[in-house]
Amino acid sequence: MTKTGVNKAGAQAKAVQKILITQPRPESEKSPYFELARKYSVELAFHPFIRLEGIPAREFRKQKIEIQQYTGVVFTSRNAIDHFFRMCEEMKVSVSQDTKYFCITEAVALYLQKFILYRKRKVFYGADGTNKSMFDAINKHKGNEKFLYVCSENQQDNEIVNWLKNNNCEFVLAFMYRTQSADVKEILTANYYDVICLFTPSGVKSLFDNVPKFKQNGTVFGAFGSNTSRAIEEAGLKLEIKAPQPQTTSMVAALEQFLSGKMK
């Protein structure tokens, strides 16, 4: 029997001790995650639940997408940015300096600095990290742009796709990578975590790919993004920590709110 999902009697009432963040460990020791761990005396473990596989240029060409024809690019993650510019390099495509970029959060938008000369007049992002706030940014430009939505072939955001369709935006889905479940069975079966934070619907799928008979039994789940929240609830799990919200725009902020509430 696995330890994960098998909680001891009264475990929910005890203080939170171990939190699993299903993302890579931050490179900087100044990460707010580590400040949070020190402040609340909790142990953080970082283990990505998914791995990304880049779609090679020869395979992407079958989608018959001419990247240069699109004047606006939609990004919902740093991974999408990495694979967009990888694909441009592999295909020897020169991206116009006039291209506009529409990002889900400011953090994603700032990541563009790794690839372009960052100018606010061509980089736009949602105010609070929600799809709706990104739609507000797109809405101001939709009449003049042709949009390229860069996403995983097995994880495009249906809410974004439906909004683009319903608002008569000229757009195409550009599949530049695919998402696979990582092998984390040993991580999940050898440890008990009081809190598990998930960041994508694929992360939820990976949980059950690794432990098909997973039972929650008091484990607290956190979700980043409305699609992740929906996937957790559709899997029959109780969701207690949600981000982004107006007062908690990051997972760190949402965790802090949860942990401070536990201390009261």
C-alpha positions as a Markdown table, in Angstrom:
| # | Residue | x | y | z |
|---|---|---|---|---|
| 1 | Met | 0.0 | 0.0 | 0.0 |
| 2 | Thr | 1.4 | 3.4 | -0.9 |
| 3 | Lys | 2.1 | 6.0 | 1.7 |
| 4 | Thr | 0.8 | 8.8 | -0.6 |
| 5 | Gly | -2.9 | 9.2 | -0.1 |
| 6 | Val | -2.9 | 7.0 | 3.0 |
| 7 | Asn | -3.2 | 9.4 | 5.9 |
| 8 | Lys | -2.9 | 8.6 | 9.5 |
| 9 | Ala | -5.9 | 9.3 | 11.8 |
| 10 | Gly | -5.9 | 12.9 | 12.7 |
| 11 | Ala | -3.2 | 13.8 | 10.2 |
| 12 | Gln | -5.3 | 16.6 | 8.6 |
| 13 | Ala | -5.4 | 18.4 | 12.0 |
| 14 | Lys | -1.6 | 18.4 | 12.4 |
| 15 | Ala | 0.7 | 21.0 | 11.0 |
| 16 | Val | 1.8 | 20.8 | 7.4 |
| 17 | Gln | 5.3 | 19.4 | 7.2 |
| 18 | Lys | 6.0 | 18.2 | 3.6 |
| 19 | Ile | 4.9 | 19.9 | 0.4 |
| 20 | Leu | 5.4 | 18.5 | -3.1 |
| 21 | Ile | 5.9 | 21.1 | -5.9 |
| 22 | Thr | 5.5 | 19.3 | -9.2 |
| 23 | Gln | 8.0 | 21.5 | -11.0 |
| 24 | Pro | 11.8 | 21.6 | -11.3 |
| 25 | Arg | 13.7 | 22.9 | -8.2 |
| 26 | Pro | 14.4 | 26.7 | -8.6 |
| 27 | Glu | 17.9 | 27.5 | -9.6 |
| 28 | Ser | 18.2 | 30.4 | -7.2 |
| 29 | Glu | 18.3 | 29.9 | -3.5 |
| 30 | Lys | 16.6 | 33.3 | -3.3 |
| 31 | Ser | 13.4 | 31.8 | -4.7 |
| 32 | Pro | 10.3 | 32.8 | -2.7 |
| 33 | Tyr | 9.6 | 29.1 | -2.3 |
| 34 | Phe | 12.7 | 28.8 | 0.0 |
| 35 | Glu | 11.7 | 31.9 | 1.9 |
| 36 | Leu | 8.3 | 30.3 | 2.4 |
| 37 | Ala | 9.9 | 27.0 | 3.7 |
| 38 | Arg | 12.0 | 28.9 | 6.2 |
| 39 | Lys | 9.1 | 31.1 | 7.4 |
| 40 | Tyr | 6.7 | 28.2 | 8.0 |
| 41 | Ser | 9.3 | 25.5 | 8.8 |
| 42 | Val | 8.0 | 23.2 | 6.1 |
| 43 | Glu | 10.0 | 20.8 | 3.9 |
| 44 | Leu | 9.6 | 21.4 | 0.1 |
| 45 | Ala | 10.3 | 18.6 | -2.5 |
| 46 | Phe | 10.5 | 19.5 | -6.2 |
| 47 | His | 9.7 | 16.7 | -8.7 |
| 48 | Pro | 8.3 | 17.5 | -12.2 |
| 49 | Phe | 5.3 | 15.3 | -13.0 |
| 50 | Ile | 5.6 | 15.9 | -16.7 |
| 51 | Arg | 8.3 | 16.0 | -19.3 |
| 52 | Leu | 8.2 | 17.9 | -22.6 |
| 53 | Glu | 9.3 | 16.5 | -26.0 |
| 54 | Gly | 9.9 | 19.0 | -28.7 |
| 55 | Ile | 8.2 | 18.3 | -32.0 |
| 56 | Pro | 10.9 | 18.3 | -34.7 |
| 57 | Ala | 10.7 | 20.8 | -37.6 |
| 58 | Arg | 10.2 | 18.1 | -40.2 |
| 59 | Glu | 7.1 | 17.0 | -38.3 |
| 60 | Phe | 5.9 | 20.6 | -37.6 |
| 61 | Arg | 6.0 | 21.3 | -41.4 |
| 62 | Lys | 3.1 | 18.8 | -41.8 |
| 63 | Gln | 0.9 | 21.3 | -40.0 |
| 64 | Lys | 1.4 | 23.6 | -43.0 |
| 65 | Ile | 1.9 | 26.7 | -40.9 |
| 66 | Glu | 3.9 | 29.7 | -42.2 |
| 67 | Ile | 5.1 | 31.3 | -39.0 |
| 68 | Gln | 6.0 | 34.6 | -40.7 |
| 69 | Gln | 2.3 | 35.1 | -41.7 |
| 70 | Tyr | 1.2 | 35.6 | -38.1 |
| 71 | Thr | 1.5 | 39.0 | -36.4 |
| 72 | Gly | 0.5 | 38.0 | -32.9 |
| 73 | Val | 1.8 | 35.0 | -30.8 |
| 74 | Val | -0.1 | 33.7 | -27.8 |
| 75 | Phe | 2.0 | 32.1 | -25.0 |
| 76 | Thr | 0.6 | 30.5 | -21.8 |
| 77 | Ser | 4.0 | 29.2 | -20.5 |
| 78 | Arg | 7.7 | 29.7 | -20.7 |
| 79 | Asn | 7.9 | 26.2 | -22.3 |
| 80 | Ala | 5.8 | 27.5 | -25.2 |
| 81 | Ile | 8.3 | 30.4 | -25.6 |
| 82 | Asp | 11.3 | 28.0 | -25.6 |
| 83 | His | 9.8 | 25.8 | -28.2 |
| 84 | Phe | 8.5 | 28.6 | -30.4 |
| 85 | Phe | 12.0 | 30.1 | -30.7 |
| 86 | Arg | 13.6 | 26.6 | -31.0 |
| 87 | Met | 11.3 | 25.9 | -34.0 |
| 88 | Cys | 12.1 | 29.3 | -35.6 |
| 89 | Glu | 15.8 | 28.5 | -35.3 |
| 90 | Glu | 15.4 | 24.9 | -36.7 |
| 91 | Met | 13.3 | 26.2 | -39.6 |
| 92 | Lys | 15.6 | 29.2 | -40.1 |
| 93 | Val | 12.6 | 31.6 | -39.7 |
| 94 | Ser | 13.3 | 35.2 | -38.9 |
| 95 | Val | 10.6 | 36.6 | -36.6 |
| 96 | Ser | 9.6 | 40.2 | -37.5 |
| 97 | Gln | 10.5 | 42.9 | -35.0 |
| 98 | Asp | 6.9 | 44.0 | -35.3 |
| 99 | Thr | 5.5 | 40.7 | -34.0 |
| 100 | Lys | 3.2 | 41.2 | -30.9 |
| 101 | Tyr | 3.3 | 38.7 | -28.0 |
| 102 | Phe | 0.3 | 38.0 | -25.8 |
| 103 | Cys | 1.2 | 36.2 | -22.5 |
| 104 | Ile | -0.8 | 34.7 | -19.7 |
| 105 | Thr | 1.3 | 36.4 | -16.9 |
| 106 | Glu | 3.9 | 39.1 | -16.5 |
| 107 | Ala | 6.4 | 36.4 | -15.5 |
| 108 | Val | 5.9 | 34.6 | -18.8 |
| 109 | Ala | 6.1 | 38.0 | -20.7 |
| 110 | Leu | 9.4 | 38.9 | -19.0 |
| 111 | Tyr | 10.8 | 35.5 | -20.1 |
| 112 | Leu | 10.7 | 36.8 | -23.6 |
| 113 | Gln | 13.8 | 38.9 | -22.8 |
| 114 | Lys | 15.8 | 35.8 | -23.3 |
| 115 | Phe | 14.9 | 35.9 | -27.0 |
| 116 | Ile | 13.9 | 39.4 | -28.1 |
| 117 | Leu | 14.5 | 43.0 | -27.4 |
| 118 | Tyr | 11.7 | 43.5 | -24.9 |
| 119 | Arg | 9.5 | 46.5 | -25.7 |
| 120 | Lys | 6.2 | 47.1 | -24.0 |
| 121 | Arg | 4.5 | 48.3 | -27.2 |
| 122 | Lys | 4.7 | 44.7 | -28.5 |
| 123 | Val | 4.5 | 42.6 | -25.4 |
| 124 | Phe | 1.1 | 42.3 | -23.6 |
| 125 | Tyr | 0.0 | 40.2 | -20.6 |
| 126 | Gly | -2.9 | 39.5 | -18.4 |
| 127 | Ala | -3.1 | 41.6 | -15.2 |
| 128 | Asp | -3.8 | 38.8 | -12.8 |
| 129 | Gly | -2.7 | 35.6 | -14.5 |
| 130 | Thr | -6.2 | 34.5 | -15.6 |
| 131 | Asn | -7.3 | 33.6 | -19.1 |
| 132 | Lys | -9.9 | 36.4 | -18.9 |
| 133 | Ser | -7.2 | 39.1 | -18.2 |
| 134 | Met | -5.2 | 37.8 | -21.2 |
| 135 | Phe | -8.4 | 38.0 | -23.3 |
| 136 | Asp | -8.7 | 41.6 | -22.3 |
| 137 | Ala | -5.2 | 42.3 | -23.7 |
| 138 | Ile | -5.9 | 40.3 | -26.9 |
| 139 | Asn | -9.3 | 42.0 | -27.4 |
| 140 | Lys | -7.7 | 45.4 | -27.9 |
| 141 | His | -5.7 | 44.1 | -30.9 |
| 142 | Lys | -7.8 | 41.3 | -32.4 |
| 143 | Gly | -9.0 | 43.2 | -35.4 |
| 144 | Asn | -5.5 | 43.8 | -36.8 |
| 145 | Glu | -3.7 | 40.6 | -35.9 |
| 146 | Lys | -3.4 | 37.0 | -37.1 |
| 147 | Phe | -2.7 | 34.9 | -34.0 |
| 148 | Leu | -0.5 | 31.9 | -33.6 |
| 149 | Tyr | -1.3 | 30.0 | -30.4 |
| 150 | Val | 1.7 | 27.9 | -29.4 |
| 151 | Cys | 0.8 | 24.9 | -27.4 |
| 152 | Ser | 1.3 | 21.2 | -26.7 |
| 153 | Glu | -0.5 | 18.9 | -29.1 |
| 154 | Asn | -2.2 | 17.1 | -26.2 |
| 155 | Gln | -2.8 | 20.1 | -23.9 |
| 156 | Gln | -4.2 | 23.1 | -25.6 |
| 157 | Asp | -6.4 | 25.3 | -23.5 |
| 158 | Asn | -10.0 | 24.8 | -24.7 |
| 159 | Glu | -11.1 | 28.0 | -23.0 |
| 160 | Ile | -8.6 | 30.0 | -25.0 |
| 161 | Val | -9.5 | 28.2 | -28.2 |
| 162 | Asn | -13.2 | 28.8 | -27.7 |
| 163 | Trp | -12.7 | 32.5 | -26.9 |
| 164 | Leu | -10.6 | 33.0 | -30.0 |
| 165 | Lys | -13.3 | 31.3 | -32.1 |
| 166 | Asn | -16.2 | 33.1 | -30.5 |
| 167 | Asn | -14.6 | 36.5 | -30.8 |
| 168 | Asn | -13.9 | 36.0 | -34.5 |
| 169 | Cys | -10.1 | 36.1 | -34.1 |
| 170 | Glu | -8.0 | 34.8 | -37.1 |
| 171 | Phe | -5.8 | 32.2 | -35.4 |
| 172 | Val | -4.2 | 28.8 | -35.8 |
| 173 | Leu | -3.0 | 26.3 | -33.2 |
| 174 | Ala | 0.7 | 25.6 | -33.6 |
| 175 | Phe | 1.7 | 22.3 | -31.9 |
| 176 | Met | 5.4 | 22.6 | -31.2 |
| 177 | Tyr | 5.8 | 20.1 | -28.3 |
| 178 | Arg | 4.0 | 17.3 | -26.6 |
| 179 | Thr | 3.6 | 16.4 | -23.0 |
| 180 | Gln | 4.5 | 13.0 | -21.4 |
| 181 | Ser | 3.9 | 11.7 | -17.9 |
| 182 | Ala | 7.2 | 11.6 | -16.0 |
| 183 | Asp | 8.1 | 8.4 | -14.0 |
| 184 | Val | 7.4 | 9.6 | -10.4 |
| 185 | Lys | 5.9 | 6.4 | -9.0 |
| 186 | Glu | 8.8 | 5.9 | -6.5 |
| 187 | Ile | 8.5 | 9.6 | -5.4 |
| 188 | Leu | 4.8 | 9.1 | -4.7 |
| 189 | Thr | 5.0 | 5.7 | -3.1 |
| 190 | Ala | 8.0 | 6.2 | -0.9 |
| 191 | Asn | 6.8 | 9.5 | 0.7 |
| 192 | Tyr | 3.7 | 11.0 | 2.3 |
| 193 | Tyr | 3.1 | 14.7 | 1.3 |
| 194 | Asp | 0.7 | 16.9 | 3.2 |
| 195 | Val | 0.3 | 19.1 | 0.2 |
| 196 | Ile | 0.7 | 18.4 | -3.5 |
| 197 | Cys | 0.8 | 21.4 | -5.9 |
| 198 | Leu | -0.1 | 20.7 | -9.6 |
| 199 | Phe | 0.4 | 23.2 | -12.5 |
| 200 | Thr | -1.1 | 21.5 | -15.5 |
| 201 | Pro | -3.9 | 19.1 | -16.4 |
| 202 | Ser | -1.1 | 16.8 | -17.7 |
| 203 | Gly | 0.3 | 16.8 | -14.1 |
| 204 | Val | -3.1 | 15.5 | -12.8 |
| 205 | Lys | -3.0 | 12.8 | -15.5 |
| 206 | Ser | 0.6 | 11.9 | -14.5 |
| 207 | Leu | -0.5 | 11.4 | -10.9 |
| 208 | Phe | -2.9 | 8.7 | -11.9 |
| 209 | Asp | -0.6 | 7.2 | -14.6 |
| 210 | Asn | 1.9 | 6.6 | -11.8 |
| 211 | Val | -0.5 | 5.6 | -9.0 |
| 212 | Pro | -3.8 | 4.5 | -10.7 |
| 213 | Lys | -5.5 | 3.7 | -7.4 |
| 214 | Phe | -4.5 | 7.0 | -5.8 |
| 215 | Lys | -6.7 | 8.0 | -2.8 |
| 216 | Gln | -6.7 | 11.5 | -1.4 |
| 217 | Asn | -7.3 | 10.6 | 2.3 |
| 218 | Gly | -6.5 | 14.1 | 3.6 |
| 219 | Thr | -3.8 | 15.2 | 1.2 |
| 220 | Val | -4.3 | 18.8 | 0.3 |
| 221 | Phe | -4.2 | 19.7 | -3.4 |
| 222 | Gly | -3.2 | 23.0 | -4.8 |
| 223 | Ala | -3.8 | 24.0 | -8.5 |
| 224 | Phe | -2.3 | 26.7 | -10.7 |
| 225 | Gly | -4.7 | 27.7 | -13.5 |
| 226 | Ser | -8.3 | 27.2 | -14.1 |
| 227 | Asn | -7.7 | 24.2 | -16.4 |
| 228 | Thr | -5.6 | 22.5 | -13.7 |
| 229 | Ser | -8.3 | 23.2 | -11.1 |
| 230 | Arg | -10.9 | 21.7 | -13.4 |
| 231 | Ala | -8.8 | 18.6 | -14.0 |
| 232 | Ile | -8.3 | 18.0 | -10.3 |
| 233 | Glu | -12.0 | 18.3 | -9.5 |
| 234 | Glu | -13.0 | 16.1 | -12.5 |
| 235 | Ala | -10.6 | 13.5 | -11.1 |
| 236 | Gly | -12.7 | 13.4 | -8.0 |
| 237 | Leu | -10.2 | 15.1 | -5.7 |
| 238 | Lys | -10.9 | 17.9 | -3.3 |
| 239 | Leu | -9.1 | 21.2 | -4.2 |
| 240 | Glu | -8.2 | 23.5 | -1.4 |
| 241 | Ile | -5.5 | 25.8 | -2.8 |
| 242 | Lys | -6.2 | 27.8 | -6.0 |
| 243 | Ala | -4.0 | 30.3 | -7.9 |
| 244 | Pro | -4.0 | 32.7 | -9.5 |
| 245 | Gln | -6.6 | 34.6 | -7.6 |
| 246 | Pro | -6.9 | 38.4 | -7.2 |
| 247 | Gln | -5.0 | 38.2 | -3.8 |
| 248 | Thr | -2.8 | 35.2 | -4.7 |
| 249 | Thr | -1.4 | 35.6 | -8.1 |
| 250 | Ser | 1.3 | 32.9 | -7.7 |
| 251 | Met | 1.4 | 29.4 | -6.2 |
| 252 | Val | 3.8 | 30.7 | -3.5 |
| 253 | Ala | 1.3 | 33.4 | -2.5 |
| 254 | Ala | -1.5 | 30.8 | -2.4 |
| 255 | Leu | 0.6 | 28.5 | -0.3 |
| 256 | Glu | 1.4 | 31.3 | 2.1 |
| 257 | Gln | -2.2 | 32.2 | 2.5 |
| 258 | Phe | -3.0 | 28.5 | 3.2 |
| 259 | Leu | -0.1 | 28.0 | 5.7 |
| 260 | Ser | -0.8 | 31.3 | 7.6 |
| 261 | Gly | -4.5 | 30.2 | 7.9 |
| 262 | Lys | -3.3 | 26.8 | 9.4 |
| 263 | Met | -1.3 | 28.7 | 12.1 |
| 264 | Lys | -4.3 | 30.7 | 13.3 |
